[in-house]
Amino acid sequence: MKAWHIWDFPDTTYLSLKDEFREEFFSRMFKEVGGKRPYAKFLGIGQKTVKQYAQGYSHKSGIKHPQAIPLSVFKKSLPLIDYQLKERIEENIKSIKAKNKGKPVLNLKLPFRESPALYRIVAHVIGDGSAPGNKVPYYANTCIELREQFKKDLNIFGEMDVYERVMGKIPVVYFPKVITDILSYILNVKFSYPDRIPSQIFQSSEDCKFAFLQALFDDEGTMSTNLAISMSNFNIIEEIKNLTESVGVATGKISKKENNPYPTNFSLSIKRKCLKEFDKKISFAHPKKLMNLNASITSKSRKQRTRQIEDIDNQILNFLNNSKKTTLEVANEIKLTLGYTLRLLKRLEVQNKISRSGFKNRIFWLVNYGRVHLHS
């Protein structure tokens, strides 16, 4: 399983070292080249900057500020560093952060290793997240289970400040920028306007592939009349198709949908005969999508193919007795397809036994009390 050490991270990663080791490291470097000035010249930076790195702080307007050190300083110093000192640098990191005011990651768990959690994080940021410019990266999703899973997964890197805010009506998880800086660099992917998935995922373990695909389907997938995933980038959908089929789950053709004035969408569906295989290998962590998947599988494999229409009507009416329900909720309850369920509901509506409210994709059905006798 692949692992990434501090030396694999981008030069823009900033390190804070434990005090004793920081003093020892810079003393060694000064001794190697003959002092602060020669070392500054060796690095190609100012002597004042080197002094700030060595003492671990800088002064601005009379206030002392902690001074982190860019990883580039250590990479440039490699010709002066022996193997033992190189290992000790990684062992003595107090925290890492992005440039400027980026939040730090403490008690770093190095090296970063391939794992289902790592690839779930990557997939979620590609799906419902972003890491725009110098702004704080985020993951936005209305599903609390997915947000909690995302926050838990971040612990694989160390301790960090993770917090939630509501953007519009959607809860958003914010986390340190250094995480997306590193993941984007080591996996060669973009988190703002992504155009590909990590090529490494194709060589990773099956558990990593399953976790990566599950996170994408949780964010971008739909489970109603069929199981599908849609994104605005054709290349990503094509790579998802290849990865899904590589784990033995058959897919249909990629379809294109024009959504003027919105961006064009590309959709990929899972073949109905492979729903059980999808559930076994990939499935959903999203509770509602998982419930719909299980209902669809049950509907497909039910032994009782025919029921008296009166029995189905009574089942629907009893289900709608206490509260209004969507067409999909009714279909899941009576274990019939969405299309057939809609026909049954419309027939009951014509009979004035039920009525609908809402519009388009947010239609709810409810019993017309006083006009229908409910059977238990």
C-alpha positions in Angstrom: 0.0 0.0 0.0 1.4 3.4 -1.1 2.7 5.8 1.6 3.7 9.5 1.3 6.3 11.1 3.6 6.9 14.8 4.2 9.3 14.9 1.3 6.5 14.0 -1.1 4.5 17.0 -0.1 4.4 20.3 -2.0 7.1 22.9 -1.3 4.3 25.3 -0.1 3.7 23.1 3.0 4.8 25.0 6.1 6.3 23.1 9.1 6.6 23.9 12.7 9.4 21.9 14.5 9.7 21.0 18.1 11.8 23.8 19.7 14.9 21.8 20.7 15.1 20.0 17.4 14.6 23.3 15.4 17.6 24.8 17.2 19.7 21.7 16.6 18.8 21.6 12.9 19.7 25.2 12.2 22.9 24.9 14.2 23.9 21.9 12.1 23.1 23.8 8.9 25.0 26.9 9.9 28.0 24.7 10.9 27.9 22.9 7.5 28.2 26.1 5.4 29.9 28.4 7.9 27.2 30.6 9.4 23.8 32.2 8.9 24.8 34.4 6.0 26.3 31.6 3.9 23.3 29.4 4.7 20.9 32.2 3.6 22.9 32.5 0.4 22.8 28.7 -0.1 19.0 28.8 0.2 18.6 31.9 -1.9 16.7 33.9 0.7 17.4 36.8 3.1 19.5 36.4 6.2 16.7 38.0 8.3 14.3 35.3 7.1 16.7 32.5 8.0 17.1 34.1 11.5 13.3 34.0 11.9 13.1 30.4 10.8 15.9 29.5 13.2 14.3 31.2 16.3 10.8 30.1 15.4 9.1 33.5 15.5 9.1 36.9 13.9 8.2 40.4 15.1 5.6 42.6 13.5 4.4 45.9 15.1 6.1 44.8 18.3 4.2 41.6 18.5 5.8 38.2 18.4 4.3 35.8 15.8 5.1 32.0 15.5 7.1 31.4 12.4 6.6 28.2 10.4 9.2 27.1 7.9 8.4 26.2 4.2 9.2 22.7 3.3 11.3 24.1 0.4 13.9 25.1 3.0 14.4 21.5 4.0 14.3 20.2 0.4 17.0 22.7 -0.6 19.0 21.6 2.4 19.0 17.9 1.5 22.7 18.0 0.2 23.7 19.0 3.8 21.5 16.5 5.6 22.5 12.9 6.4 20.0 10.0 6.4 19.6 10.1 10.2 18.9 13.8 10.4 16.4 13.4 7.5 14.4 10.9 9.4 14.5 13.0 12.6 13.0 15.9 10.8 9.8 13.9 10.1 9.8 12.7 13.7 10.1 16.2 15.2 7.3 18.0 13.3 5.0 19.8 15.7 2.4 20.8 13.0 2.0 21.6 9.3 -0.1 24.3 7.6 -0.7 26.1 4.4 0.9 29.4 3.6 -0.2 32.6 5.4 -3.1 32.0 7.9 -3.9 28.4 7.1 -5.1 26.4 10.1 -2.5 23.8 11.3 -2.7 20.0 11.5 -1.2 18.9 14.9 0.1 15.5 16.0 0.7 14.6 12.4 0.3 10.9 11.5 3.1 10.4 9.1 3.5 8.9 6.6 0.1 9.5 4.9 -1.0 6.1 3.7 -3.5 4.8 1.1 -6.7 3.8 2.8 -10.5 3.8 2.2 -10.7 6.9 4.4 -8.2 8.8 2.3 -9.9 8.0 -0.9 -13.3 8.8 0.6 -12.1 12.3 1.4 -10.7 12.8 -2.1 -14.0 11.6 -3.7 -16.1 13.8 -1.4 -14.1 16.9 -2.3 -14.3 16.1 -6.0 -18.1 15.5 -5.6 -19.7 18.0 -3.2 -16.6 19.8 -2.1 -14.1 22.4 -3.3 -10.7 24.0 -2.6 -10.9 27.4 -4.3 -7.7 29.4 -4.5 -6.4 30.6 -1.2 -9.8 30.1 0.5 -10.7 27.4 3.1 -11.6 24.1 1.5 -15.0 22.6 2.3 -17.4 19.7 1.9 -21.1 20.6 1.6 -23.9 18.0 2.0 -27.3 18.0 3.6 -26.8 14.5 4.9 -25.5 14.5 8.5 -24.2 10.9 8.2 -22.0 11.8 5.3 -20.7 15.0 7.0 -19.9 13.1 10.2 -18.1 10.4 8.2 -16.1 13.0 6.4 -15.0 14.7 9.7 -14.1 11.3 11.2 -12.0 10.4 8.1 -10.0 13.6 8.4 -8.5 12.1 11.7 -6.3 9.9 9.6 -4.0 12.9 9.0 -3.8 14.2 12.6 -5.6 16.7 14.9 -7.2 19.8 13.3 -9.8 22.4 13.6 -12.9 21.2 11.7 -16.1 23.3 11.9 -19.5 23.6 10.2 -21.4 26.6 8.9 -24.6 26.8 6.9 -24.1 28.2 3.3 -27.5 29.1 1.9 -29.5 26.2 3.3 -26.7 23.6 3.0 -24.5 22.6 6.0 -20.8 22.9 5.1 -17.7 21.3 6.7 -14.6 23.5 6.6 -11.1 22.0 7.2 -7.4 23.1 6.9 -6.3 24.0 3.4 -3.0 22.1 3.8 -4.9 18.8 3.5 -6.3 19.6 0.0 -2.9 21.2 -1.0 -1.2 17.9 -0.2 -3.8 15.5 -1.6 -4.1 17.5 -4.8 -0.3 17.4 -5.2 0.5 13.8 -4.4 -2.5 12.5 -6.4 -2.3 15.0 -9.2 -6.0 16.0 -9.1 -7.8 19.3 -9.0 -10.5 20.0 -6.4 -11.8 23.1 -8.1 -13.3 22.3 -11.5 -12.0 18.7 -11.3 -11.4 17.0 -14.6 -10.2 13.5 -13.6 -10.1 11.1 -10.7 -6.7 10.0 -9.2 -5.0 7.5 -11.5 -3.6 5.8 -8.4 -7.0 4.6 -7.5 -6.9 2.0 -10.3 -3.9 0.3 -8.8 -5.2 0.5 -5.2 -6.9 -2.2 -3.1 -10.5 -3.2 -3.7 -11.5 -1.7 -0.4 -10.1 1.7 -1.5 -11.9 1.5 -4.9 -15.2 0.6 -3.1 -14.9 3.5 -0.7 -13.9 6.0 -3.4 -16.9 4.9 -5.6 -19.3 4.9 -2.6 -18.4 8.5 -1.7 -19.0 9.6 -5.3 -22.3 7.8 -5.6 -23.3 9.2 -2.2 -22.7 12.7 -3.4 -23.6 12.6 -7.1 -25.7 9.5 -7.4 -29.5 9.1 -7.6 -31.6 6.0 -6.6 -35.2 6.2 -7.8 -36.4 4.5 -10.9 -32.8 3.5 -11.6 -29.4 3.8 -10.1 -27.2 6.5 -11.8 -24.5 9.1 -11.2 -24.3 12.4 -13.0 -21.5 15.0 -13.3 -20.7 17.9 -15.6 -17.3 16.5 -16.7 -17.4 13.8 -19.3 -13.8 12.5 -18.5 -14.7 12.0 -14.8 -17.8 10.0 -15.7 -15.9 7.9 -18.1 -13.2 7.1 -15.5 -16.0 6.3 -12.9 -17.4 3.9 -15.5 -14.1 2.2 -16.0 -13.4 2.0 -12.3 -16.9 0.6 -11.5 -16.6 -2.0 -14.2 -13.1 -3.0 -13.0 -14.7 -4.1 -9.7 -17.3 -6.3 -11.5 -20.3 -4.0 -11.6 -21.8 -3.5 -15.1 -22.8 -0.1 -16.3 -24.8 1.3 -19.2 -23.8 3.8 -21.8 -22.9 7.4 -20.8 -25.8 9.7 -21.7 -25.6 13.5 -22.3 -28.2 15.9 -21.0 -28.4 19.6 -22.0 -29.6 21.7 -19.0 -29.6 25.2 -20.4 -28.7 27.6 -18.9 -26.9 25.2 -16.6 -23.8 23.1 -17.6 -24.3 20.0 -19.6 -24.5 16.8 -17.5 -23.2 13.4 -18.3 -25.0 10.4 -16.6 -24.0 6.8 -16.1 -26.4 4.1 -14.9 -25.8 0.8 -13.2 -27.5 -2.1 -14.9 -30.6 -3.3 -13.0 -29.3 -6.9 -13.0 -26.2 -5.6 -11.1 -28.0 -3.8 -8.2 -27.2 -6.6 -5.8 -23.6 -6.7 -6.9 -23.4 -2.9 -6.5 -24.9 -3.2 -3.0 -22.5 -5.9 -2.0 -19.3 -4.1 -3.2 -20.0 -0.3 -3.3 -23.5 0.5 -1.8 -24.4 3.8 -0.1 -23.5 5.4 3.2 -26.4 7.9 2.5 -29.3 6.4 4.5 -32.1 7.4 2.1 -30.3 6.3 -1.0 -29.4 3.0 0.7 -33.1 2.5 1.7 -34.2 3.1 -1.9 -31.5 0.7 -3.2 -32.6 -2.1 -0.8 -36.3 -1.5 -1.8 -35.4 -1.7 -5.5 -33.5 -4.9 -4.9 -36.4 -6.3 -2.9 -38.9 -5.3 -5.6 -36.8 -6.9 -8.3 -36.4 -10.2 -6.5 -39.7 -10.5 -4.7 -41.3 -14.0 -5.0 -44.9 -12.8 -5.0 -45.2 -11.4 -8.5 -49.0 -10.9 -8.4 -51.2 -9.5 -5.7 -54.9 -8.6 -5.7 -55.3 -5.0 -6.7 -57.6 -4.4 -3.8 -54.9 -5.6 -1.4 -52.4 -3.2 -2.9 -54.9 -0.3 -2.7 -55.5 -1.0 1.0 -51.8 -1.2 1.6 -51.3 2.2 0.0 -54.2 3.8 1.8 -53.1 2.5 5.2 -49.6 3.7 4.5 -50.9 7.2 3.7 -53.2 7.2 6.7 -51.0 9.0 9.2 -49.0 11.4 7.0 -48.4 12.5 3.5 -45.7 10.5 1.5 -43.8 10.9 -1.8 -44.3 8.5 -4.7 -40.9 6.9 -4.0 -41.8 6.3 -0.4 -45.0 4.6 -1.4 -43.2 2.5 -4.0 -40.7 1.4 -1.4 -43.4 0.5 1.0 -45.5 -1.6 -1.4 -42.3 -3.0 -3.2 -43.4 -2.1 -6.7 -41.6 0.0 -9.4 -41.9 3.7 -9.3 -43.8 3.9 -12.6 -46.4 1.2 -11.7 -46.8 2.8 -8.3 -47.5 6.2 -9.9 -50.2 4.6 -12.1 -51.9 3.1 -9.0 -51.7 6.4 -7.1 -53.3 8.3 -10.1 -56.1 5.7 -10.2 -56.8 6.2 -6.5 -56.8 10.0 -7.1 -59.3 9.7 -9.9 -61.5 7.6 -7.5 -61.2 10.6 -5.1 -59.7 8.4 -2.4 -56.4 10.3 -2.2 -55.1 13.7 -3.4 -51.7 15.3 -4.1 -49.9 18.4 -3.0 -46.7 20.0 -4.2 -45.4 20.1 -7.7 -42.9 18.4 -10.1 -40.4 16.3 -8.2 -41.8 17.2 -4.8 -45.3 15.7 -5.0 -46.9 14.3 -1.8 -49.9 12.0 -1.6 -52.4 11.9 1.3 -55.7 10.2 2.1 -59.0 12.1 1.6 -60.5 11.6 5.1 -64.2 10.9 5.2 -64.2 9.7 1.6 -62.4 6.4 2.1 -62.8 3.5 4.5 -59.4 2.2 5.6 -58.9 -1.5 6.1 -56.4 -2.9 8.6 
